[in-house]
Amino acid sequence: MTTSRSGSTAGRRDDLIPGDVPSALAELGVEVVGDDGDNFRIRCPAHLERTGRMDRRPSCYVHVHSGQFICFSCDWAGSFARFVAYMQGTDSARANAWIAAKGTIGRALRLLKGDERHAEVEPGEPVTEAQMVLFTTPPEAARRRRGLTLEACEQFGVRWDLERRCWILPIRNAEGTLLGWQEKSKRHFRNFPDGVEKGSALFGAHVEFDGPLVMLESPLDPVRLYSVGLQGGKATFGAHVKHEQMRLAMELSDTIVLGQDNDAAGRQSRNKLYYRYRYRGAALKFWNYLDTGAKDPGEMTGMEIWDCFEASYSPLRRKLK
């Protein structure tokens, strides 16, 4: 059975990494328009389908070593196998076979020798808390640019990679076990270890709060909310929400504000969640972006965040858009 063009087979632990990422992109007909040393910048192939417009200002990045990709405009992201499956209109197995035919390389050869933070992790083998300790507290300048307080970063366990100058966002399951982390900056994105399963993780689930839970996409958005005094933010590491994540959210609060990004993918995800879970026990509301024009809470002022939160509404008597 072939997958849909949305690439729903992403996240398999056996996704292969091409030995030569730029050559693989070229064979897929993808032009590299920029290179910052860690990532290749390309035009997002899924942009038109997801947003209704072409990616005229290239916003998609493919990691040099892991092949992981993300579009910072439409949030399309995943493994290189998912990318290949989308480009060829096929499934994960055929995408992996295509990568294998072009030549692959072991992750151990891709990592910095002697770097304990990125020590090779075999499929199914857990990462350790000791690896997280080797990262540092986010510097003041980086926190100021994002509007994050030190207290909020500490509450959510956010760390900083001095070498790559990027945020380190822990991925933990419902029991609090560390599964890996997400590395994120303006020009760098990677989930570590490769193939880490985020579907059982709700970022910030351990942070205590009173009142409604605000379900967001990016892990830094709950930290932003906490920084302005709104403590119920949690994140699903993307627009797609797994049942385990929603189940955990409903255990944490009897009112959930669906705050997916203010774009086509976010609204589609929000509406699907509402129709699927509206009679499952928790009251569901929609985050109201009002007239801010923001894509997510990370782009809002503190006052705008509170205004949008307080304007959250039940869609029961309102037409879904």
N, C-alpha and C positions, 0 to 999 in steps of 0.2 A: 504494500500500500504506500503510495507516495504522499508526502506531506503537502500542506497548503503553502501558498506563497508567503504566509506569515512566518514560516520556519518554526513550527511548534515543537520540533524535535530537539531544540537547543538544550544544552546542559547535560548531555550524556557524558559519563565519566570516561568513555573510550574515544571521545572526540580527538582526532589526530591534529598535530601541529605541523604545518609544511616546513620543509627544510629551508626553502627560499621563499619568504613571504612576498616580496615584490614581484618575483617571476610568476608566482601563483596568481597574484592580482592581475598582472598583465595578460595571462592566459584567459582570465575571466572577463577581459575587456574593460578592466577598471584602471583609470588613470590616476597615478599618484601625483598630487598637486603640491605636496609639502612634506617635509621630513624634519622632525625636531630631535632626531637621535633615538628616541624611544618609541615614537609612533609615526606611521604614515598617514597623511591627511588626504582624504578622498571625498568625492561628492557622494552623498548617501544614496544608494541605489533604491532604497525603499521609501524615500522621502515623498515622492509623488503619491504613492499609494496610501501612505499614512497621514499626510497633511493636505493633499490636494494641490500641491505646488512643487516645482522642481527645487532641488538644493542648489540655489544659485551662488550661495556663499558657503563653500565646502565646510561642513561641520562634523564629518564622520572621521574617526580615528581608528586605525588598526595597529595594535601593539606589535612592535618589531619581533619580540621574542615569543610571545604566547599565541599570537594570531587573534586574540580577543579584540572585539570591535565595539564601538559605541558611537552613536550620533547624538551630540549634545543638544541638537535642536528637536528631534522627534523621539529621542530615547530608545531607538532601535538598537539592540545590543545582544551580544552572545559570543559563542565560540566561532572559530574559523569554519568549522564544519557547517554551522548554521548559515554562515555567509555563503558558502559554496552551494548549499541546498537551495537557498533563495535564488541565487544567480542562475542556477541550472534548472530550477523548478522540479527538484527531485527530493528524495528523502535523505535522512542522516546516514544510513548505511552506504548508499551510493556516493554521497558526498565524501565520506571517509575513504571509500575505495578510490575515488578520484585523487584525493590528497596523497594516499599511500602510493599511487602510481607515479606521482610527481616526485616522491621522496620526502621522508619525514626526518625529524631529528628529536632525540630524547630531551626531555625537559632539563635533565641534569646538566647537559651541555649548554643549555641556554642561560643558566643561572650563574651569578658571580661566584667564582670559586672561593670557598671559605666564608661566604656570607651566611651566617647562621639564621638570619631572619628569613631567608628564602631557601633554606636547606631543602633538598629534594624530599618530597612526600609521595609515597606510593599510593595508588588508588585505595581508598578505604582506611588508610593510616591517618590518625588524627594529628593535627598540629598541636603545639604546646603553648601554654600560657607564657613560658619563658621567652618564646619568640616575640610576643607582644611587648614584653618588658624592655626589649632591646630598642624599641621605638621611643620617641621623646614626647614631651608635652608640646602641643601646638604652639608655635611662637605667637607673640602678641600681634605682630603685623598681619599674619595670616588670619587670626581670629577677628581682628578689626575689619578686614576686608569683607568677611562673611557676616559680621555683626554677631559674633558668638562670644559668650563669656567663658572664662576659665572654669567656673563652676559647672556650667552646662556641659563642657567638653569632658570634665571629670565624671559627671553623673552618667554619661553615655559611653564612657570608656574610649573616647576618641583620642587617637595618637597621631604622631607626625613622623614621616620618613625624611630625615635630614638630607640624605643622599639624593633622593628623587624629588624632594620638595613637594610632597603630596600628603593628603589626608589618609589615615589608616582607620578604617571603619570596621570594627569586629562583627563577624557573622556568628551568631549563637543560636542554638536550637531552643526549644521551649524549656528544657532543663537547665539552660545556661551554659552548656558545653560549647567550647570554642570550636567552630568548624573551619574557620579561616578568616579572611578579611578582604575588604575591598580597598584598593588603592585608587585614589581619585584626585585629580587636579584639572586645571583648565585644558591641559594637553596630554594628560596621562590617565589611563584607566586600565585596571586589571583586577580580576577576581583571583585570589590565591587561597588554596592551591587550585590549579586548573580543574574545572569541572565541579567546584564546590557547590553543594546543593543548598540553594538559598530558600527553597520552597518551605522549609520547616522553620525558618528564621523570621522573627519580627523585631526589627532593630529598635532597641529601647524598651523591650518588654519588661525588663527588670526594674525600670525606673518607676517609682511609686507616684501616683497622682490621684486626684479626686475629680469627679465630673466626667464629661464625655472623652472618649478616645478619638483622636484625630488621625486618620489613616492617610499617610503620605507616601510618595514614591522614593525620593532621595533621602538617604540616611542623614544628611546634614540639615534637612528641613526640620525634623523634630528638635535638633539641637538649637536651631534658630528660634523656634517657638519657645523652648525652655528659657532661652536667653532673655526673652521679653516677658517672662512670667506665666506663659501658658504651658503647663507641664504634661498634657495628655498626648503629645505627639509620638507616633510610632511610624516606622517605615517598612515597606515591603521590598525594597531594592529594585524597584521598577514598576511599570504600570500593571503587569500581569500579577494577579493575586491568587495564590494557591489556597485550596480549602483549609489546609493546616494553619495557614496564616490567619485566615478569617475566623477559624474556630478559636484560635488563641486570643484574637482580639475580642471576641464575644465573651470569653471567660474573664477578660480584664475589665470590661465595662458593659453596662446595659444600654449605652447610647454611643453610637459610632458615627462620627462625621467623616464622610468620604471626601478626602481632600486631594484626589489625584490631580495631576498637572492640568492646567488650563489649555489643553490642546486636543486634537482629535483623538489620539490614542488614550489620553487620560479620561476624556468624557465617555468614550466607549467602554472603558474598563469600569468606570463608576456606575454607569447605567446597568451593565451586566451584573455587577455585585448587588445592586439594589433589587433587581428583579429576582435574583436567585436567593437572596437571604432576607428579604423584607418580612417574612413570616417565620423566621427561625429563632425569635426570642429577643433580639436586640432592636432598639429603635434606630433606624438609619436616617441620617440627614446628609444634605449636600453642603459642602463648603461653598460659600458665596464669594466669588471673586469681585463682585460689585463692578465698579468701573476702573479698577486699578490697572488693567492691561497687563498684569503680571502673569508669568507662566506658572509660578509656584510661590509659596510663602517666602522662599529664600530671596526673592526679588522685591519684597515688600518692606516698608518701614514698620516699626513696632506698632504704631497706631493703626496702620492698615491691617496688620495681622489680627489685632483684636476686633476691629470693625468687621472684617470678613468672618471671623469666627462667630461673633455675636449675631451676624446676619444669616448664619447657617439655617437651612430650612428643610422641612419635610416635603418631598416631591409628590406626596400622595395626591394633592389637588393641583399640582402644577405639571404642565406638559414637559416631558424630558426633551432636552435639546441635544 
